[in-house]
Amino acid sequence: MADRRTEILEAAIALIVDEGYSSLTMRALAREVGMKLASLQYHFRTTDELMRGVVNHIGDTYDQSFEALRRDSEIITARQLVGFILEDEPGKAICGDRLWPQLWAMQDVEPLVSDLVENIYERFLEVLEGSLRQAGSSMPRVEALCIMSMLEGTTIFVGEGRRWQKHAIDVSEAILKLTENNWGPANEREP
């Protein structure tokens, strides 16, 4: 049953990505996964329950990936975290470039989504702030917020299907270089 739930949640995310969050209804989702509405309601009785499931699935996807990064590194540098966010490995499975703009729009009407987005950002900000503090930043929270703003801006400006998508790699490299030059360990900084 857990596999079927996951399949339903992934179909819900695909609907959000492909048709916008307003298209996610119980009937549309039942049609998408090829089941009767009553069968879908066995897994998710209400739209709120479905939204909670979608939110938790997205959060779990990012949490698992972030925890793997933490296990692999005793200390996470600002450059490592920026690279991790730019790569958005968990986002590839859930079409992050197209999902995040929908999540931003959903924040205004779905408190669960707002909480999810803020929780994901908060976890990244805490680690980035700690890395910046360790690298000698005098304003680690402010600088972490500036970096996160640049990173999220990549989705808006150079994400999949965006007007300047062809510059995505160069923009990522510029952000990484900026991070290295300002907050990387001395042996990683460019002359």
ABEGO torsion letter per residue (X at the ends): XAAAAAAAAAAAAAAAAAAEAAABBAAAAAAAAGBBAAAAAAABABAAAAAAAAAAAAAAAAAAAAAAAAAABABBBAAAAAAAAAAGAAAAAAGAAAAAAAAAAAAAABAAAAAAAAAAAAAAAAAAAAAAAAAGBABAAAAAAAAAAAAAAAAAAABBGBAAAAAAAAAAAAAAAAAAAAABBAAABBX
